Amino acid sequence: MAHLSVRSPTRPISSRSFTLASSSSSSDSEDDAPLPFPTALPRTDFLAPDFDPAEYLSSLANRHQTLEDLRSDLRERSAAISTELLELVNSNYTSFLSLGDELKGGEERVEDVRVALLGFRRAVEEIKGRVRERGSGVAELNKDLTTVRSDIETGRKMMELDERVSALEARLAIGSTGHDSDESDEDEDDEDELEGAVGSSSAKLAQLADQYVTIDELANDIRRETPFVRKAEERLTRCRNTILLDLGTALKEAKKANVKGRPKLLKLMGIYSLLDAQEDAVKALKSK
């Protein structure tokens, strides 16, 4: 019995109880340990040009800090910034007050700048006036140039008019003698010409009429009231009358030929129409 009492199970039980108590106290100490304090918000985050408060707060979701602590941090930061601003103002206040004194005495410089600007404006106005004057002079020169070109063109037309009138007068004078070589060639080529005809051929009369019409149009381009054209009117009238006289002679010959002379008669009537001398054609037809 004594041996049984010695071997008592109390030691193992107490040992087991000590182990459990140690485990419980360790877990409690870990739960009560303080969390690490978050780092301060960097000032550069608030200096971004596209800073958005809502977006910035949403980016702090993983920050181990309560909302109240965050508010306190921001308030402290705002107070620190206000203090820094006040210190900066106080440190530069003396310089700010002395700025007015430093600006004194600048009236002379301002006056110099104003005088320089007035001189510059006056110079600009003078240049503008010269440009306007030069522009007016250039415009007058352009007008004179246009007038000179017109006069040159008129002079060329006058020379051409004189040459054409002289050539027409020469052809009419040659035709009146009855020995024009051109007339003989035209008579040979004109199938409608009558045998033994004394007057000019219809082909040559058509050429003479074309030359006269060209000269008449050229005189209209130069202007009829021009002294040169007025002086040439007598020559033109003489040429036209000579052509009409030759047309009348040829028309009488074609009229006498009856049926054989009808083709030439039609051609001669066309020449009368070209010269705008229908009344002369009617008179020639009515004459015997």
C-alpha positions in Angstrom: 0.0 0.0 0.0 2.9 2.3 0.8 4.4 1.6 -2.6 1.2 2.6 -4.3 1.0 5.9 -2.4 4.5 6.9 -3.5 3.8 6.6 -7.2 1.2 9.4 -7.2 0.1 10.9 -10.6 0.1 14.5 -9.4 3.3 15.5 -11.2 2.3 14.7 -14.7 -1.0 16.4 -14.3 0.6 19.6 -13.0 3.1 19.5 -15.8 0.3 19.2 -18.4 -1.6 22.1 -16.8 1.6 24.3 -17.0 1.9 23.7 -20.7 -1.6 24.8 -21.5 -1.3 28.0 -19.4 1.9 28.9 -21.2 0.2 28.6 -24.6 -2.8 30.8 -23.7 -0.6 33.6 -22.3 1.5 33.7 -25.4 -1.4 34.2 -27.8 -2.9 36.9 -25.6 0.4 38.8 -25.6 0.5 38.7 -29.4 -3.1 40.0 -29.8 -2.3 42.9 -27.5 0.9 44.0 -29.3 0.6 47.5 -30.9 0.4 47.7 -34.7 3.3 49.5 -36.6 2.6 53.2 -37.0 2.1 54.2 -40.7 4.6 56.4 -42.4 3.8 60.1 -43.0 2.1 61.0 -46.2 4.7 62.5 -48.6 4.2 66.1 -49.5 4.9 65.5 -53.2 1.6 63.6 -53.5 -0.3 66.9 -52.8 1.7 68.9 -55.3 0.6 66.9 -58.4 -1.2 69.2 -60.9 -4.0 66.6 -61.4 -4.5 66.0 -57.6 -7.9 64.6 -56.8 -8.8 64.2 -53.1 -11.4 61.3 -53.7 -9.0 59.4 -55.8 -6.1 59.9 -53.4 -8.2 58.7 -50.4 -9.2 55.6 -52.4 -5.6 54.8 -53.0 -5.0 54.6 -49.2 -7.1 51.5 -48.7 -4.1 49.4 -47.7 -2.9 51.9 -45.2 -3.2 50.6 -41.6 -4.7 53.8 -40.2 -8.1 54.7 -39.0 -10.1 57.5 -40.6 -9.9 59.6 -37.4 -6.1 59.2 -37.3 -5.9 60.2 -41.0 -8.0 63.3 -40.3 -5.8 64.3 -37.4 -2.7 63.8 -39.6 -4.1 66.0 -42.3 -5.1 68.7 -39.8 -1.6 68.7 -38.3 -0.2 68.9 -41.8 -2.5 71.9 -42.7 -1.4 73.7 -39.5 2.2 73.1 -40.3 1.8 74.5 -43.7 0.1 77.6 -42.3 2.9 78.0 -39.9 5.5 77.8 -42.7 3.5 80.3 -44.7 3.4 82.7 -41.9 7.2 82.3 -41.3 7.8 83.0 -45.0 5.7 86.1 -44.9 7.4 87.4 -41.8 10.9 86.6 -43.2 10.1 88.5 -46.4 8.0 91.3 -44.9 10.9 93.7 -44.7 11.7 93.1 -48.3 8.1 93.6 -49.3 7.9 96.9 -47.4 11.2 98.1 -49.0 9.8 97.3 -52.5 7.9 100.6 -52.6 11.1 102.5 -51.7 13.0 100.6 -54.4 10.4 101.6 -57.0 10.8 105.3 -56.3 12.9 107.3 -58.8 11.8 105.3 -61.8 9.7 108.1 -63.3 12.7 109.2 -65.4 13.1 105.8 -66.9 9.3 105.5 -67.6 9.4 109.0 -69.2 12.4 107.9 -71.4 10.5 104.8 -72.5 7.4 106.9 -73.3 9.4 109.4 -75.3 11.1 106.5 -77.2 7.7 105.0 -77.9 6.4 108.3 -79.2 9.4 108.7 -81.4 8.9 105.1 -82.7 5.3 105.8 -83.4 6.2 109.0 -85.3 8.8 107.1 -87.3 6.2 104.4 -88.2 3.7 107.1 -89.3 6.3 108.7 -91.5 7.1 105.4 -93.1 3.4 104.7 -93.7 3.1 108.1 -95.3 6.1 107.4 -97.6 4.6 104.1 -98.5 1.3 105.7 -99.4 3.0 108.3 -101.4 5.1 105.8 -103.2 2.0 103.7 -103.9 0.2 106.7 -105.4 3.3 107.3 -107.6 3.4 103.7 -108.7 -0.3 103.8 -109.5 0.2 106.9 -111.6 3.1 105.3 -113.4 1.0 102.2 -114.1 -1.7 104.5 -115.6 0.9 106.2 -117.8 2.3 102.9 -118.8 -1.1 101.7 -119.8 -1.7 104.9 -121.8 1.7 104.5 -123.5 1.0 100.9 -124.4 -2.4 101.9 -125.8 -0.8 104.7 -127.8 1.8 102.3 -129.2 -0.9 99.8 -130.2 -2.9 102.6 -131.8 0.2 103.8 -133.7 0.8 100.2 -135.0 -2.8 100.0 -136.1 -2.5 103.4 -137.9 0.6 102.2 -139.7 -1.2 99.0 -140.7 -4.2 101.0 -141.9 -2.0 103.2 -144.1 -0.2 100.2 -145.5 -3.5 98.3 -146.3 -5.1 101.4 -147.9 -2.0 101.9 -150.0 -2.0 98.3 -151.1 -5.7 98.4 -151.9 -5.2 101.7 -153.9 -2.4 100.0 -155.8 -4.5 97.0 -156.7 -7.4 99.1 -157.8 -5.2 101.3 -159.9 -3.6 98.3 -161.6 -7.0 96.7 -162.2 -8.3 99.9 -163.9 -5.6 99.6 -166.5 -6.6 96.1 -167.4 -3.0 94.7 -167.3 -2.9 93.1 -163.8 -1.1 89.8 -163.9 -3.1 88.6 -160.8 -6.3 89.4 -162.6 -5.3 87.3 -165.6 -4.5 84.4 -163.3 -7.8 84.7 -161.5 -9.7 84.8 -164.8 -8.1 81.6 -165.9 -9.0 79.8 -162.6 -12.6 81.2 -162.5 -14.9 78.8 -164.4 -17.9 81.1 -164.2 -16.2 84.0 -166.0 -17.7 85.0 -169.3 -15.7 84.9 -172.5 -14.8 88.4 -173.8 -15.6 90.1 -170.4 -14.1 93.5 -170.0 -14.6 94.0 -166.2 -12.7 92.4 -163.4 -13.4 88.8 -162.4 -15.6 87.9 -159.5 -12.7 86.3 -157.6 -10.6 89.5 -157.8 -13.6 91.6 -156.8 -14.2 89.4 -153.8 -10.6 89.8 -152.7 -10.8 93.6 -153.1 -14.0 93.6 -151.1 -12.4 91.5 -148.3 -9.5 93.9 -148.1 -11.8 96.9 -147.9 -13.9 95.2 -145.1 -10.7 94.4 -143.2 -9.5 98.1 -143.5 -13.0 99.3 -142.4 -12.9 97.2 -139.3 -9.4 98.3 -138.5 -10.5 102.0 -138.8 -13.3 101.2 -136.3 -10.8 99.8 -133.8 -8.7 103.0 -134.1 -11.9 105.1 -133.7 -13.5 107.0 -136.5 -13.1 110.4 -134.7 -9.3 110.0 -134.7 -7.7 112.7 -137.0 -5.7 110.1 -138.8 -8.8 108.0 -139.6 -10.7 111.1 -140.7 -7.9 111.9 -143.1 -8.0 108.4 -144.5 -11.8 108.4 -144.9 -11.4 110.1 -148.3 -9.1 107.4 -149.5 -11.4 104.7 -148.2 -14.4 106.2 -149.9 -12.5 106.4 -153.2 -11.6 102.7 -152.9 -15.1 101.7 -152.1 -16.5 103.7 -155.0 -14.0 102.1 -157.3 -14.9 98.6 -156.2 -18.6 99.4 -156.6 -17.9 100.8 -160.1 -16.1 97.6 -161.1 -18.9 95.5 -159.5 -21.5 97.5 -161.6 -19.6 96.9 -164.8 -19.2 93.1 -164.0 -22.9 92.9 -163.1 -24.0 94.5 -166.4 -21.9 92.0 -168.3 -23.4 89.1 -166.3 -26.9 90.4 -166.8 -26.4 90.6 -170.6 -25.2 87.0 -170.6 -28.6 85.8 -169.4 -28.5 82.1 -168.3 -24.7 81.8 -168.7 -24.1 84.8 -166.5 -26.3 83.7 -163.5 -23.5 82.0 -161.6 -21.3 85.1 -161.8 -24.4 87.2 -161.0 -24.9 85.4 -157.8 -21.3 85.8 -156.8 -21.4 89.5 -157.5 -24.5 89.9 -155.4 -22.7 88.2 -152.5 -19.9 90.8 -152.9 -22.4 93.6 -152.8 -23.8 92.1 -149.5 -20.2 91.9 -148.1 -19.8 95.6 -148.8 -23.2 96.4 -147.3 -24.2 97.9 -150.6 -27.5 96.2 -151.4 -29.0 99.5 -152.6 -26.2 99.9 -155.1 -26.8 96.3 -156.3 -30.5 97.1 -156.9 -29.7 100.2 -158.8 -27.2 98.3 -161.0 -29.8 95.6 -161.7 -32.5 98.1 -162.7 -30.1 100.1 -164.9 -30.0 99.1 -168.6 
